[in-house]
Amino acid sequence: MGRDKHFFRIENPSDDFPYYNGKPVSVGLFGWVIILAFLVLSFLSLRLHGLLNFLPDAASKSIAVFVMLALSALGLILVTRKHWVCIFRKFHARNIKTVLLCLVASYVLSFVAAKLVALVAPTSANPQAVASHSGVPAFLFSLFQDLFQLMGEEFLAILPFLAILQLGYTVFKWSRKTSIVVATIASCVLFGLLHLPTYNWNWMQCIFAIGLARLPFTLGYIATKNIFVSFLIHYLFDSLIFIFMFALSSYVDLSTVLPA
């Protein structure tokens, strides 16, 4: 029996995305407005790190990160109730192959895009490079905090993807495949733009380097319908770079080497 023509080859036709087609629960326009509003609040909550400067740096950042993650999920929980867990799936051993392939693809796309952007305009150094000079305890704590921050960032990427998917499929009456393609591109661009404050408002770097590096993360979710998979790709992508930077920080000032 042939594959379902409405599904891409990387997908399992027996496992579909939640919400966009009313299964297992319908999320209307007002519901998505609530969900996206909480995502905006979650993004803004990262500013708490600066507002709580009377606290130790680690404490203020931890509060900001935990509030961000909580707000990222809260809108979805309020709207879909018990069905908010539908963006999660059980992690299977076969998912490891997906994670590794997407991770390699992310590095390749990030490297190529950063080099191409650098030919047109200066790129900004990754601010996390500073952590490689902060000592082992601070660096390890940063990796621990990233577990929560990057999961929050996955909500910021995957929920807009699902919202745009539903918009294309139910409002514009596009095919499922077209809706997925548009949702993927739009959510990756949006994810890149969310990094504008971090990368000195370098929009070319954020859209092309950060946005393209994001693409395999989202493809990992599309293939598995599991936010754990896209999160793991994202976490490994960031962490392996920073571990490498930390290991070499005694010999080279890597903040001038890795632009993205």
N, C-alpha and C positions, 0 to 999 in steps of 0.2 A: 504494500500500500504506500502511495507517495506521500510526501510531506504536505502538511497543510499550507496552501499557497499564501495564506495570510500571515504566516510566521516566517521569520528569518531562519537561516540554517543554524545559527548559534543557539536558537531557542528550542525549548521542549514544548511541542504543541499541546501537551496535556497540562501545562502550567502557564497561566496567563497573569498579567498585571492586575492588581486590585483596583477597584474604584471606578476606572474610566468607563466601564460598561455596566455599572450598577451592581457588580459582584465583588465581594459579598455584601456590600452596602453601597447605596448611592450617595455620592457627594455632590451636592448642587453648587451653583455659583456662589451663594452666600457661604456655604461651607468652605469652599476654597479661599474665599476672601478672609475668613477667620484663620484658616491654616497659614496662609501667606502673611497675614498681619503678625502672627506670632513669630514667624520666621524673621520678619523685619525687626521685631523687638529682640529676638535672640542675637541677631547680628549687632544691633546697637548696644546690647548688654556687654559686649567685649570692651566697651569704653569704661566700664566699671573699674577696670585695671588702673586707669589713670585717675579716676575720681576717688579711689580708695588708697591714695598714695600715703596716707597717714599710717597704713598698715605695712608690715614687711612685704617686700615685693612678691615673694612666693605665695603669701596668703592672699593678697589682692588679686593676683592672676588666677589663683585657684577658684576664688569666689566667682570671678567673671566667667571662667570656663564652665563651672558647674551650672551657673544660672543660664548660660547660653544653651547648654545641652538640654536643660529642663524646659526652657521656653520653646526650643526647636521641636520637641516632642509633644508639648502640651496642647497646641492647637489641633494636631492630628487626633490626640486622645479625646478632646472635647467634642470633636465633630463625629468621629467614627466609633467612639466608645471602645468596646472590647476588640473591634476589628482593626485597631491601630497596629496590632502585631502582624498584620498581613504583609507588611513590607519586609518582614523577617522570614527566613526559612531555616530549616535545619541544615547545618554545614556538613557536607558530605566529602569523603576523601577525593572524589572526582573533581570537586571544586578547586583542589590544589592546583591542578593543571591550568584551569582558567585564571587563577590568581597569578601564577608564574608567567603565563603568556601575556597577560595584560600588564603586568609589572614591567617586563622587558619592553613591550610596546610603548609604555609611558615614558621610560627613560629615552628611548630612541626619538620619539616625537618631541619630547622636551628639549633634548640636545639640539636636534635639527632646527626646531623653531627658534630657540634662543640664538643660535648662530645666524639665522636669517634676519631676525629682528635686529641683532647687533650691527648688521650691515647697513641698516637704515637709520637707526637711532641708538643712543647710549642705553644700556640696560642697567637696572638697579640691582645691587647685591642683595642676596637673600639675608634678611635681618636675623634669621636663626643662626647664622654663622657666628654671631657674637657669643652664643651659648657655648661654642667650642672652646672658648677661652675662660669659662667661668668655673672650672674645676669639675671633678667627677660627681660629687653629690648634686650640684645644681644641674648638671647635664642629665643625670639619670632621672631626677625629678621632672625635668622638662619632657623627657620621653614618656614618663608616667602621665603627666598632664595631657599630653597629646592623645592618649587613649580616649579621653573625654571630649577634647576640642575637635578632633577629627571625626568622631561620630556625630557631633553636632554639625560639622561641615557637611557630612553626608546627608543629613536631613535637609540642609540648605540647598543641596544639589538634586537629590532624588525627588523630593516633594514638588518642586517646580517642574521637574520632568513629568511627573504624573499629572500635574494640573494642565500642562500644555498638551499632553497626550489626550486628555479628556476633551479639552477645548477643540483640538483638531478633529477628533473622532466624532463627537456628538454635536458640536456647533457648526463647524465648517464642513462636516460630512466627508472628510478626507478618508482614504483607506487607512487601515490599521498601520500598514508599513510606512506610509507617508507621514502619518501622525507621529510615529516613533522617530523617524529621521528628523523631522522639524523639532520635536521635543528634545532630542539629543543635542542638536546644534545649539538651540536657544538656551538650554540649561547649562551647557558647557561655557558659552559666551558669558552668561550671567554669573557663573561661578568665577570666571576669570575677572570680571568687573568688580566682584566683591573684594578682590585683593588689591584694588587701586590704592587704598590708604597705606597698605603694607609696602607696596612697591613704588612709593613716591609719585603716585598718579600717572605711572607710565602705562598708558592705555594699550599701546601696541604690545608690550611685553605681557600684560595681563590677559588680553584677548587671545593672542596667538600662542605665546609660550605656555602660560598657565592654562588657558582654555584647551589647547591641544593635548597637553599632558593629562587633563581631566578626562578626555574622550575614552581611553581604555577603562578608566574607573567605571564610567557609566555603562560601557559595553559589558563589563563584568556583571553589573546589575541586570541588564537586559537579558543576558544569557541564563542567569540563575534566579532572577526575581528576588534576590537575597541581598539586603543592604549590608549584611555581615561581610559578603564577598567584596563589594565595592569599598567598604571601610578597610578591610585588610589590605587590599591593593594600595589604597591611599596611605595607610599607616606605614607600610613597608617602603613605599616610594619615598616618603619624607624621612623616615628613621634611618634607612640605610645610607642616604646621603649625609645626614648629620653625624652618624657614627663614623663614617669615612672621614668627614671633616674633623671630627674630634680626635681621631687617631693620628691625623697628620698636623694638627694645629701647632704642635711644638716646632715644626720645621717650616711651615708655609702659612702665610696669612691668607687663608682660603676665602675670606670675605671678598677678596678681589678676583677670585678665580671662578666661582660658580655664580653666574648672574641670575639664575632662576631657581 
